[in-house]
Amino acid sequence: MVVVEGEIDLATAPAVEKALRKAAADGISVVDLTGVTFIDSTGLRALLTAHSNAGGSLKMIVAEGPVTKLFEITGVNQVFDLAATRDEATAAT
Protein backbone atom coordinates (compact mmCIF):
# COMPACT_ATOMS: atom_id res chain seq x y z
CA MET A 1 0.00 0.00 0.00
CA VAL A 2 1.19 3.48 -0.86
CA VAL A 3 0.22 6.20 1.62
CA VAL A 4 0.07 9.77 0.31
CA GLU A 5 -0.36 12.72 2.67
CA GLY A 6 -0.60 16.48 2.38
CA GLU A 7 -1.11 18.17 -0.96
CA ILE A 8 -0.76 16.71 -4.44
CA ASP A 9 0.03 19.72 -6.56
CA LEU A 10 2.53 21.08 -9.07
CA ALA A 11 5.37 20.67 -6.58
CA THR A 12 4.57 17.14 -5.41
CA ALA A 13 2.72 15.49 -8.31
CA PRO A 14 5.86 14.22 -10.10
CA ALA A 15 7.08 12.43 -6.97
CA VAL A 16 3.64 10.95 -6.33
CA GLU A 17 3.37 9.74 -9.92
CA LYS A 18 6.86 8.20 -9.72
CA ALA A 19 6.04 6.45 -6.42
CA LEU A 20 2.80 5.07 -7.84
CA ARG A 21 4.55 3.86 -11.00
CA LYS A 22 7.09 2.00 -8.86
CA ALA A 23 4.36 0.60 -6.62
CA ALA A 24 2.42 -0.71 -9.61
CA ALA A 25 5.59 -2.33 -10.97
CA ASP A 26 6.04 -3.97 -7.55
CA GLY A 27 2.46 -5.27 -7.62
CA ILE A 28 1.08 -2.79 -5.10
CA SER A 29 -2.44 -1.80 -6.09
CA VAL A 30 -3.81 0.19 -3.12
CA VAL A 31 -3.24 3.91 -2.60
CA ASP A 32 -4.30 5.50 0.70
CA LEU A 33 -5.30 9.13 0.07
CA THR A 34 -7.05 9.67 3.41
CA GLY A 35 -4.25 12.01 4.52
CA VAL A 36 -4.46 14.14 1.36
CA THR A 37 -5.86 17.60 2.00
CA PHE A 38 -5.69 19.12 -1.50
CA ILE A 39 -5.29 18.01 -5.11
CA ASP A 40 -4.84 20.44 -7.99
CA SER A 41 -5.19 19.64 -11.69
CA THR A 42 -1.55 18.52 -11.87
CA GLY A 43 -2.12 16.11 -9.01
CA LEU A 44 -5.31 14.80 -10.55
CA ARG A 45 -3.48 14.20 -13.82
CA ALA A 46 -0.74 12.33 -11.93
CA LEU A 47 -3.32 10.06 -10.28
CA LEU A 48 -5.08 9.43 -13.60
CA THR A 49 -1.78 8.67 -15.32
CA ALA A 50 -0.72 6.27 -12.56
CA HIS A 51 -4.12 4.58 -12.68
CA SER A 52 -3.87 4.20 -16.45
CA ASN A 53 -0.27 2.96 -16.30
CA ALA A 54 -1.39 0.33 -13.78
CA GLY A 55 -4.01 -0.92 -16.22
CA GLY A 56 -6.81 0.62 -14.20
CA SER A 57 -6.06 -1.64 -11.26
CA LEU A 58 -5.29 0.96 -8.59
CA LYS A 59 -7.74 1.08 -5.70
CA MET A 60 -7.82 4.44 -3.92
CA ILE A 61 -8.85 4.92 -0.32
CA VAL A 62 -10.49 8.29 0.23
CA ALA A 63 -12.25 9.77 3.24
CA GLU A 64 -15.25 12.07 3.01
CA GLY A 65 -13.96 15.56 2.37
CA PRO A 66 -12.21 17.64 -0.26
CA VAL A 67 -10.67 14.74 -2.19
CA THR A 68 -13.98 12.90 -2.48
CA LYS A 69 -15.69 16.13 -3.52
CA LEU A 70 -13.05 16.78 -6.21
CA PHE A 71 -13.43 13.24 -7.54
CA GLU A 72 -17.21 13.67 -7.71
CA ILE A 73 -17.06 17.11 -9.38
CA THR A 74 -14.57 15.97 -12.01
CA GLY A 75 -16.24 12.61 -12.56
CA VAL A 76 -13.14 10.56 -11.82
CA ASN A 77 -15.07 8.78 -9.10
CA GLN A 78 -16.46 6.84 -12.07
CA VAL A 79 -12.93 6.02 -13.24
CA PHE A 80 -11.14 5.18 -10.01
CA ASP A 81 -11.94 2.16 -7.88
CA LEU A 82 -12.65 3.91 -4.57
CA ALA A 83 -12.86 2.55 -1.04
CA ALA A 84 -13.70 4.32 2.21
CA THR A 85 -11.38 2.29 4.47
CA ARG A 86 -8.21 0.22 4.30
CA ASP A 87 -10.17 -2.90 5.21
CA GLU A 88 -12.57 -2.31 2.34
CA ALA A 89 -9.71 -1.66 -0.08
CA THR A 90 -7.73 -4.74 0.86
CA ALA A 91 -10.69 -7.13 1.16
CA ALA A 92 -10.67 -7.82 -2.57
CA THR A 93 -6.92 -7.65 -3.17
Phi and psi restraints in degrees (range 20) as a CNS / XPLOR table:
assign (resid 1 and name C) (resid 2 and name N)
       (resid 2 and name CA) (resid 2 and name C) 1.0 -101.8 20.0 2
assign (resid 2 and name N) (resid 2 and name CA)
       (resid 2 and name C) (resid 3 and name N) 1.0 130.4 20.0 2
assign (resid 2 and name C) (resid 3 and name N)
       (resid 3 and name CA) (resid 3 and name C) 1.0 -110.1 20.0 2
assign (resid 3 and name N) (resid 3 and name CA)
       (resid 3 and name C) (resid 4 and name N) 1.0 123.7 20.0 2
assign (resid 3 and name C) (resid 4 and name N)
       (resid 4 and name CA) (resid 4 and name C) 1.0 -114.9 20.0 2
assign (resid 4 and name N) (resid 4 and name CA)
       (resid 4 and name C) (resid 5 and name N) 1.0 134.6 20.0 2
assign (resid 4 and name C) (resid 5 and name N)
       (resid 5 and name CA) (resid 5 and name C) 1.0 -132.6 20.0 2
assign (resid 5 and name N) (resid 5 and name CA)
       (resid 5 and name C) (resid 6 and name N) 1.0 157.6 20.0 2
assign (resid 5 and name C) (resid 6 and name N)
       (resid 6 and name CA) (resid 6 and name C) 1.0 85.3 20.0 2
assign (resid 6 and name N) (resid 6 and name CA)
       (resid 6 and name C) (resid 7 and name N) 1.0 -139.4 20.0 2
assign (resid 6 and name C) (resid 7 and name N)
       (resid 7 and name CA) (resid 7 and name C) 1.0 -106.5 20.0 2
assign (resid 7 and name N) (resid 7 and name CA)
       (resid 7 and name C) (resid 8 and name N) 1.0 142.1 20.0 2
assign (resid 7 and name C) (resid 8 and name N)
       (resid 8 and name CA) (resid 8 and name C) 1.0 -111.4 20.0 2
assign (resid 8 and name N) (resid 8 and name CA)
       (resid 8 and name C) (resid 9 and name N) 1.0 103.1 20.0 2
assign (resid 8 and name C) (resid 9 and name N)
       (resid 9 and name CA) (resid 9 and name C) 1.0 -141.4 20.0 2
assign (resid 9 and name N) (resid 9 and name CA)
       (resid 9 and name C) (resid 10 and name N) 1.0 -166.9 20.0 2
assign (resid 9 and name C) (resid 10 and name N)
       (resid 10 and name CA) (resid 10 and name C) 1.0 -53.0 20.0 2
assign (resid 10 and name N) (resid 10 and name CA)
       (resid 10 and name C) (resid 11 and name N) 1.0 -37.6 20.0 2
assign (resid 10 and name C) (resid 11 and name N)
       (resid 11 and name CA) (resid 11 and name C) 1.0 -76.5 20.0 2
assign (resid 11 and name N) (resid 11 and name CA)
       (resid 11 and name C) (resid 12 and name N) 1.0 -32.8 20.0 2
assign (resid 11 and name C) (resid 12 and name N)
       (resid 12 and name CA) (resid 12 and name C) 1.0 -107.6 20.0 2
assign (resid 12 and name N) (resid 12 and name CA)
       (resid 12 and name C) (resid 13 and name N) 1.0 -17.7 20.0 2
assign (resid 12 and name C) (resid 13 and name N)
       (resid 13 and name CA) (resid 13 and name C) 1.0 -56.3 20.0 2
assign (resid 13 and name N) (resid 13 and name CA)
       (resid 13 and name C) (resid 14 and name N) 1.0 -42.5 20.0 2
assign (resid 13 and name C) (resid 14 and name N)
       (resid 14 and name CA) (resid 14 and name C) 1.0 -60.7 20.0 2
assign (resid 14 and name N) (resid 14 and name CA)
       (resid 14 and name C) (resid 15 and name N) 1.0 -39.6 20.0 2
assign (resid 14 and name C) (resid 15 and name N)
       (resid 15 and name CA) (resid 15 and name C) 1.0 -68.7 20.0 2
assign (resid 15 and name N) (resid 15 and name CA)
       (resid 15 and name C) (resid 16 and name N) 1.0 -38.7 20.0 2
assign (resid 15 and name C) (resid 16 and name N)
       (resid 16 and name CA) (resid 16 and name C) 1.0 -64.3 20.0 2
assign (resid 16 and name N) (resid 16 and name CA)
       (resid 16 and name C) (resid 17 and name N) 1.0 -46.5 20.0 2
assign (resid 16 and name C) (resid 17 and name N)
       (resid 17 and name CA) (resid 17 and name C) 1.0 -60.7 20.0 2
assign (resid 17 and name N) (resid 17 and name CA)
       (resid 17 and name C) (resid 18 and name N) 1.0 -42.1 20.0 2
assign (resid 17 and name C) (resid 18 and name N)
       (resid 18 and name CA) (resid 18 and name C) 1.0 -63.1 20.0 2
assign (resid 18 and name N) (resid 18 and name CA)
       (resid 18 and name C) (resid 19 and name N) 1.0 -44.8 20.0 2
assign (resid 18 and name C) (resid 19 and name N)
       (resid 19 and name CA) (resid 19 and name C) 1.0 -63.3 20.0 2
assign (resid 19 and name N) (resid 19 and name CA)
       (resid 19 and name C) (resid 20 and name N) 1.0 -39.3 20.0 2
assign (resid 19 and name C) (resid 20 and name N)
       (resid 20 and name CA) (resid 20 and name C) 1.0 -71.7 20.0 2
assign (resid 20 and name N) (resid 20 and name CA)
       (resid 20 and name C) (resid 21 and name N) 1.0 -34.2 20.0 2
assign (resid 20 and name C) (resid 21 and name N)
       (resid 21 and name CA) (resid 21 and name C) 1.0 -63.5 20.0 2
assign (resid 21 and name N) (resid 21 and name CA)
       (resid 21 and name C) (resid 22 and name N) 1.0 -44.5 20.0 2
assign (resid 21 and name C) (resid 22 and name N)
       (resid 22 and name CA) (resid 22 and name C) 1.0 -64.7 20.0 2
assign (resid 22 and name N) (resid 22 and name CA)
       (resid 22 and name C) (resid 23 and name N) 1.0 -42.5 20.0 2
assign (resid 22 and name C) (resid 23 and name N)
       (resid 23 and name CA) (resid 23 and name C) 1.0 -60.9 20.0 2
assign (resid 23 and name N) (resid 23 and name CA)
       (resid 23 and name C) (resid 24 and name N) 1.0 -44.6 20.0 2
assign (resid 23 and name C) (resid 24 and name N)
       (resid 24 and name CA) (resid 24 and name C) 1.0 -62.3 20.0 2
assign (resid 24 and name N) (resid 24 and name CA)
       (resid 24 and name C) (resid 25 and name N) 1.0 -40.9 20.0 2
assign (resid 24 and name C) (resid 25 and name N)
       (resid 25 and name CA) (resid 25 and name C) 1.0 -63.6 20.0 2
assign (resid 25 and name N) (resid 25 and name CA)
       (resid 25 and name C) (resid 26 and name N) 1.0 -30.2 20.0 2
assign (resid 25 and name C) (resid 26 and name N)
       (resid 26 and name CA) (resid 26 and name C) 1.0 -87.0 20.0 2
assign (resid 26 and name N) (resid 26 and name CA)
       (resid 26 and name C) (resid 27 and name N) 1.0 2.3 20.0 2
assign (resid 26 and name C) (resid 27 and name N)
       (resid 27 and name CA) (resid 27 and name C) 1.0 85.7 20.0 2
assign (resid 27 and name N) (resid 27 and name CA)
       (resid 27 and name C) (resid 28 and name N) 1.0 11.2 20.0 2
assign (resid 27 and name C) (resid 28 and name N)
       (resid 28 and name CA) (resid 28 and name C) 1.0 -86.0 20.0 2
assign (resid 28 and name N) (resid 28 and name CA)
       (resid 28 and name C) (resid 29 and name N) 1.0 127.2 20.0 2
assign (resid 28 and name C) (resid 29 and name N)
       (resid 29 and name CA) (resid 29 and name C) 1.0 -122.9 20.0 2
assign (resid 29 and name N) (resid 29 and name CA)
       (resid 29 and name C) (resid 30 and name N) 1.0 8.0 20.0 2
assign (resid 29 and name C) (resid 30 and name N)
       (resid 30 and name CA) (resid 30 and name C) 1.0 -118.4 20.0 2
assign (resid 30 and name N) (resid 30 and name CA)
       (resid 30 and name C) (resid 31 and name N) 1.0 130.7 20.0 2
assign (resid 30 and name C) (resid 31 and name N)
       (resid 31 and name CA) (resid 31 and name C) 1.0 -121.2 20.0 2
assign (resid 31 and name N) (resid 31 and name CA)
       (resid 31 and name C) (resid 32 and name N) 1.0 119.4 20.0 2
assign (resid 31 and name C) (resid 32 and name N)
       (resid 32 and name CA) (resid 32 and name C) 1.0 -91.7 20.0 2
assign (resid 32 and name N) (resid 32 and name CA)
       (resid 32 and name C) (resid 33 and name N) 1.0 110.6 20.0 2
assign (resid 32 and name C) (resid 33 and name N)
       (resid 33 and name CA) (resid 33 and name C) 1.0 -106.2 20.0 2
assign (resid 33 and name N) (resid 33 and name CA)
       (resid 33 and name C) (resid 34 and name N) 1.0 13.5 20.0 2
assign (resid 33 and name C) (resid 34 and name N)
       (resid 34 and name CA) (resid 34 and name C) 1.0 -64.7 20.0 2
assign (resid 34 and name N) (resid 34 and name CA)
       (resid 34 and name C) (resid 35 and name N) 1.0 -22.5 20.0 2
assign (resid 34 and name C) (resid 35 and name N)
       (resid 35 and name CA) (resid 35 and name C) 1.0 -93.6 20.0 2
assign (resid 35 and name N) (resid 35 and name CA)
       (resid 35 and name C) (resid 36 and name N) 1.0 5.5 20.0 2
assign (resid 35 and name C) (resid 36 and name N)
       (resid 36 and name CA) (resid 36 and name C) 1.0 -84.9 20.0 2
assign (resid 36 and name N) (resid 36 and name CA)
       (resid 36 and name C) (resid 37 and name N) 1.0 129.8 20.0 2
assign (resid 36 and name C) (resid 37 and name N)
       (resid 37 and name CA) (resid 37 and name C) 1.0 -104.1 20.0 2
assign (resid 37 and name N) (resid 37 and name CA)
       (resid 37 and name C) (resid 38 and name N) 1.0 -16.9 20.0 2
assign (resid 37 and name C) (resid 38 and name N)
       (resid 38 and name CA) (resid 38 and name C) 1.0 -159.6 20.0 2
assign (resid 38 and name N) (resid 38 and name CA)
       (resid 38 and name C) (resid 39 and name N) 1.0 139.6 20.0 2
assign (resid 38 and name C) (resid 39 and name N)
       (resid 39 and name CA) (resid 39 and name C) 1.0 -135.1 20.0 2
assign (resid 39 and name N) (resid 39 and name CA)
       (resid 39 and name C) (resid 40 and name N) 1.0 125.2 20.0 2
assign (resid 39 and name C) (resid 40 and name N)
       (resid 40 and name CA) (resid 40 and name C) 1.0 -95.9 20.0 2
assign (resid 40 and name N) (resid 40 and name CA)
       (resid 40 and name C) (resid 41 and name N) 1.0 -175.1 20.0 2
assign (resid 40 and name C) (resid 41 and name N)
       (resid 41 and name CA) (resid 41 and name C) 1.0 -62.8 20.0 2
assign (resid 41 and name N) (resid 41 and name CA)
       (resid 41 and name C) (resid 42 and name N) 1.0 -33.4 20.0 2
assign (resid 41 and name C) (resid 42 and name N)
       (resid 42 and name CA) (resid 42 and name C) 1.0 -66.3 20.0 2
assign (resid 42 and name N) (resid 42 and name CA)
       (resid 42 and name C) (resid 43 and name N) 1.0 -40.9 20.0 2
assign (resid 42 and name C) (resid 43 and name N)
       (resid 43 and name CA) (resid 43 and name C) 1.0 -67.4 20.0 2
assign (resid 43 and name N) (resid 43 and name CA)
       (resid 43 and name C) (resid 44 and name N) 1.0 -40.1 20.0 2
assign (resid 43 and name C) (resid 44 and name N)
       (resid 44 and name CA) (resid 44 and name C) 1.0 -64.0 20.0 2
assign (resid 44 and name N) (resid 44 and name CA)
       (resid 44 and name C) (resid 45 and name N) 1.0 -41.4 20.0 2
assign (resid 44 and name C) (resid 45 and name N)
       (resid 45 and name CA) (resid 45 and name C) 1.0 -61.8 20.0 2
assign (resid 45 and name N) (resid 45 and name CA)
       (resid 45 and name C) (resid 46 and name N) 1.0 -41.5 20.0 2
assign (resid 45 and name C) (resid 46 and name N)
       (resid 46 and name CA) (resid 46 and name C) 1.0 -61.5 20.0 2
assign (resid 46 and name N) (resid 46 and name CA)
       (resid 46 and name C) (resid 47 and name N) 1.0 -41.3 20.0 2
assign (resid 46 and name C) (resid 47 and name N)
       (resid 47 and name CA) (resid 47 and name C) 1.0 -67.4 20.0 2
assign (resid 47 and name N) (resid 47 and name CA)
       (resid 47 and name C) (resid 48 and name N) 1.0 -41.4 20.0 2
assign (resid 47 and name C) (resid 48 and name N)
       (resid 48 and name CA) (resid 48 and name C) 1.0 -64.8 20.0 2
assign (resid 48 and name N) (resid 48 and name CA)
       (resid 48 and name C) (resid 49 and name N) 1.0 -41.2 20.0 2
assign (resid 48 and name C) (resid 49 and name N)
       (resid 49 and name CA) (resid 49 and name C) 1.0 -63.8 20.0 2
assign (resid 49 and name N) (resid 49 and name CA)
       (resid 49 and name C) (resid 50 and name N) 1.0 -45.8 20.0 2
assign (resid 49 and name C) (resid 50 and name N)
       (resid 50 and name CA) (resid 50 and name C) 1.0 -62.0 20.0 2
assign (resid 50 and name N) (resid 50 and name CA)
       (resid 50 and name C) (resid 51 and name N) 1.0 -42.0 20.0 2
assign (resid 50 and name C) (resid 51 and name N)
       (resid 51 and name CA) (resid 51 and name C) 1.0 -61.6 20.0 2
assign (resid 51 and name N) (resid 51 and name CA)
       (resid 51 and name C) (resid 52 and name N) 1.0 -44.8 20.0 2
assign (resid 51 and name C) (resid 52 and name N)
       (resid 52 and name CA) (resid 52 and name C) 1.0 -65.0 20.0 2
assign (resid 52 and name N) (resid 52 and name CA)
       (resid 52 and name C) (resid 53 and name N) 1.0 -44.7 20.0 2
assign (resid 52 and name C) (resid 53 and name N)
       (resid 53 and name CA) (resid 53 and name C) 1.0 -63.2 20.0 2
assign (resid 53 and name N) (resid 53 and name CA)
       (resid 53 and name C) (resid 54 and name N) 1.0 -26.1 20.0 2
assign (resid 53 and name C) (resid 54 and name N)
       (resid 54 and name CA) (resid 54 and name C) 1.0 -89.4 20.0 2
assign (resid 54 and name N) (resid 54 and name CA)
       (resid 54 and name C) (resid 55 and name N) 1.0 11.9 20.0 2
assign (resid 54 and name C) (resid 55 and name N)
       (resid 55 and name CA) (resid 55 and name C) 1.0 70.7 20.0 2
assign (resid 55 and name N) (resid 55 and name CA)
       (resid 55 and name C) (resid 56 and name N) 1.0 23.2 20.0 2
assign (resid 55 and name C) (resid 56 and name N)
       (resid 56 and name CA) (resid 56 and name C) 1.0 76.0 20.0 2
assign (resid 56 and name N) (resid 56 and name CA)
       (resid 56 and name C) (resid 57 and name N) 1.0 18.2 20.0 2
assign (resid 56 and name C) (resid 57 and name N)
       (resid 57 and name CA) (resid 57 and name C) 1.0 -97.7 20.0 2
assign (resid 57 and name N) (resid 57 and name CA)
       (resid 57 and name C) (resid 58 and name N) 1.0 -0.2 20.0 2
assign (resid 57 and name C) (resid 58 and name N)
       (resid 58 and name CA) (resid 58 and name C) 1.0 -74.1 20.0 2
assign (resid 58 and name N) (resid 58 and name CA)
       (resid 58 and name C) (resid 59 and name N) 1.0 133.6 20.0 2
assign (resid 58 and name C) (resid 59 and name N)
       (resid 59 and name CA) (resid 59 and name C) 1.0 -106.3 20.0 2
assign (resid 59 and name N) (resid 59 and name CA)
       (resid 59 and name C) (resid 60 and name N) 1.0 129.3 20.0 2
assign (resid 59 and name C) (resid 60 and name N)
       (resid 60 and name CA) (resid 60 and name C) 1.0 -111.1 20.0 2
assign (resid 60 and name N) (resid 60 and name CA)
       (resid 60 and name C) (resid 61 and name N) 1.0 130.4 20.0 2
assign (resid 60 and name C) (resid 61 and name N)
       (resid 61 and name CA) (resid 61 and name C) 1.0 -95.7 20.0 2
assign (resid 61 and name N) (resid 61 and name CA)
       (resid 61 and name C) (resid 62 and name N) 1.0 122.0 20.0 2
assign (resid 61 and name C) (resid 62 and name N)
       (resid 62 and name CA) (resid 62 and name C) 1.0 -133.3 20.0 2
assign (resid 62 and name N) (resid 62 and name CA)
       (resid 62 and name C) (resid 63 and name N) 1.0 140.2 20.0 2
assign (resid 62 and name C) (resid 63 and name N)
       (resid 63 and name CA) (resid 63 and name C) 1.0 -94.2 20.0 2
assign (resid 63 and name N) (resid 63 and name CA)
       (resid 63 and name C) (resid 64 and name N) 1.0 158.8 20.0 2
assign (resid 63 and name C) (resid 64 and name N)
       (resid 64 and name CA) (resid 64 and name C) 1.0 -56.4 20.0 2
assign (resid 64 and name N) (resid 64 and name CA)
       (resid 64 and name C) (resid 65 and name N) 1.0 135.5 20.0 2
assign (resid 64 and name C) (resid 65 and name N)
       (resid 65 and name CA) (resid 65 and name C) 1.0 148.1 20.0 2
assign (resid 65 and name N) (resid 65 and name CA)
       (resid 65 and name C) (resid 66 and name N) 1.0 -154.4 20.0 2
assign (resid 65 and name C) (resid 66 and name N)
       (resid 66 and name CA) (resid 66 and name C) 1.0 -63.6 20.0 2
assign (resid 66 and name N) (resid 66 and name CA)
       (resid 66 and name C) (resid 67 and name N) 1.0 -34.5 20.0 2
assign (resid 66 and name C) (resid 67 and name N)
       (resid 67 and name CA) (resid 67 and name C) 1.0 -69.3 20.0 2
assign (resid 67 and name N) (resid 67 and name CA)
       (resid 67 and name C) (resid 68 and name N) 1.0 -46.0 20.0 2
assign (resid 67 and name C) (resid 68 and name N)
       (resid 68 and name CA) (resid 68 and name C) 1.0 -59.8 20.0 2
assign (resid 68 and name N) (resid 68 and name CA)
       (resid 68 and name C) (resid 69 and name N) 1.0 -42.8 20.0 2
assign (resid 68 and name C) (resid 69 and name N)
       (resid 69 and name CA) (resid 69 and name C) 1.0 -62.5 20.0 2
assign (resid 69 and name N) (resid 69 and name CA)
       (resid 69 and name C) (resid 70 and name N) 1.0 -44.2 20.0 2
assign (resid 69 and name C) (resid 70 and name N)
       (resid 70 and name CA) (resid 70 and name C) 1.0 -60.2 20.0 2
assign (resid 70 and name N) (resid 70 and name CA)
       (resid 70 and name C) (resid 71 and name N) 1.0 -45.3 20.0 2
assign (resid 70 and name C) (resid 71 and name N)
       (resid 71 and name CA) (resid 71 and name C) 1.0 -61.3 20.0 2
assign (resid 71 and name N) (resid 71 and name CA)
       (resid 71 and name C) (resid 72 and name N) 1.0 -39.5 20.0 2
assign (resid 71 and name C) (resid 72 and name N)
       (resid 72 and name CA) (resid 72 and name C) 1.0 -68.5 20.0 2
assign (resid 72 and name N) (resid 72 and name CA)
       (resid 72 and name C) (resid 73 and name N) 1.0 -45.1 20.0 2
assign (resid 72 and name C) (resid 73 and name N)
       (resid 73 and name CA) (resid 73 and name C) 1.0 -62.3 20.0 2
assign (resid 73 and name N) (resid 73 and name CA)
       (resid 73 and name C) (resid 74 and name N) 1.0 -41.9 20.0 2
assign (resid 73 and name C) (resid 74 and name N)
       (resid 74 and name CA) (resid 74 and name C) 1.0 -85.0 20.0 2
assign (resid 74 and name N) (resid 74 and name CA)
       (resid 74 and name C) (resid 75 and name N) 1.0 -12.5 20.0 2
assign (resid 74 and name C) (resid 75 and name N)
       (resid 75 and name CA) (resid 75 and name C) 1.0 85.6 20.0 2
assign (resid 75 and name N) (resid 75 and name CA)
       (resid 75 and name C) (resid 76 and name N) 1.0 0.1 20.0 2
assign (resid 75 and name C) (resid 76 and name N)
       (resid 76 and name CA) (resid 76 and name C) 1.0 -73.2 20.0 2
assign (resid 76 and name N) (resid 76 and name CA)
       (resid 76 and name C) (resid 77 and name N) 1.0 -10.4 20.0 2
assign (resid 76 and name C) (resid 77 and name N)
       (resid 77 and name CA) (resid 77 and name C) 1.0 -63.9 20.0 2
assign (resid 77 and name N) (resid 77 and name CA)
       (resid 77 and name C) (resid 78 and name N) 1.0 -18.5 20.0 2
assign (resid 77 and name C) (resid 78 and name N)
       (resid 78 and name CA) (resid 78 and name C) 1.0 -85.7 20.0 2
assign (resid 78 and name N) (resid 78 and name CA)
       (resid 78 and name C) (resid 79 and name N) 1.0 -15.3 20.0 2
assign (resid 78 and name C) (resid 79 and name N)
       (resid 79 and name CA) (resid 79 and name C) 1.0 -96.0 20.0 2
assign (resid 79 and name N) (resid 79 and name CA)
       (resid 79 and name C) (resid 80 and name N) 1.0 -48.9 20.0 2
assign (resid 79 and name C) (resid 80 and name N)
       (resid 80 and name CA) (resid 80 and name C) 1.0 -76.6 20.0 2
assign (resid 80 and name N) (resid 80 and name CA)
       (resid 80 and name C) (resid 81 and name N) 1.0 149.4 20.0 2
assign (resid 80 and name C) (resid 81 and name N)
       (resid 81 and name CA) (resid 81 and name C) 1.0 -89.6 20.0 2
assign (resid 81 and name N) (resid 81 and name CA)
       (resid 81 and name C) (resid 82 and name N) 1.0 106.7 20.0 2
assign (resid 81 and name C) (resid 82 and name N)
       (resid 82 and name CA) (resid 82 and name C) 1.0 -103.5 20.0 2
assign (resid 82 and name N) (resid 82 and name CA)
       (resid 82 and name C) (resid 83 and name N) 1.0 146.4 20.0 2
assign (resid 82 and name C) (resid 83 and name N)
       (resid 83 and name CA) (resid 83 and name C) 1.0 -134.3 20.0 2
assign (resid 83 and name N) (resid 83 and name CA)
       (resid 83 and name C) (resid 84 and name N) 1.0 153.5 20.0 2
assign (resid 83 and name C) (resid 84 and name N)
       (resid 84 and name CA) (resid 84 and name C) 1.0 -91.5 20.0 2
assign (resid 84 and name N) (resid 84 and name CA)
       (resid 84 and name C) (resid 85 and name N) 1.0 -23.1 20.0 2
assign (resid 84 and name C) (resid 85 and name N)
       (resid 85 and name CA) (resid 85 and name C) 1.0 -138.6 20.0 2
assign (resid 85 and name N) (resid 85 and name CA)
       (resid 85 and name C) (resid 86 and name N) 1.0 163.7 20.0 2
assign (resid 85 and name C) (resid 86 and name N)
       (resid 86 and name CA) (resid 86 and name C) 1.0 -64.5 20.0 2
assign (resid 86 and name N) (resid 86 and name CA)
       (resid 86 and name C) (resid 87 and name N) 1.0 -39.6 20.0 2
assign (resid 86 and name C) (resid 87 and name N)
       (resid 87 and name CA) (resid 87 and name C) 1.0 -59.9 20.0 2
assign (resid 87 and name N) (resid 87 and name CA)
       (resid 87 and name C) (resid 88 and name N) 1.0 -44.2 20.0 2
assign (resid 87 and name C) (resid 88 and name N)
       (resid 88 and name CA) (resid 88 and name C) 1.0 -63.6 20.0 2
assign (resid 88 and name N) (resid 88 and name CA)
       (resid 88 and name C) (resid 89 and name N) 1.0 -41.3 20.0 2
assign (resid 88 and name C) (resid 89 and name N)
       (resid 89 and name CA) (resid 89 and name C) 1.0 -68.0 20.0 2
assign (resid 89 and name N) (resid 89 and name CA)
       (resid 89 and name C) (resid 90 and name N) 1.0 -36.8 20.0 2
assign (resid 89 and name C) (resid 90 and name N)
       (resid 90 and name CA) (resid 90 and name C) 1.0 -91.9 20.0 2
assign (resid 90 and name N) (resid 90 and name CA)
       (resid 90 and name C) (resid 91 and name N) 1.0 -8.2 20.0 2
assign (resid 90 and name C) (resid 91 and name N)
       (resid 91 and name CA) (resid 91 and name C) 1.0 -62.2 20.0 2
assign (resid 91 and name N) (resid 91 and name CA)
       (resid 91 and name C) (resid 92 and name N) 1.0 -34.7 20.0 2
assign (resid 91 and name C) (resid 92 and name N)
       (resid 92 and name CA) (resid 92 and name C) 1.0 -101.0 20.0 2
assign (resid 92 and name N) (resid 92 and name CA)
       (resid 92 and name C) (resid 93 and name N) 1.0 1.0 20.0 2
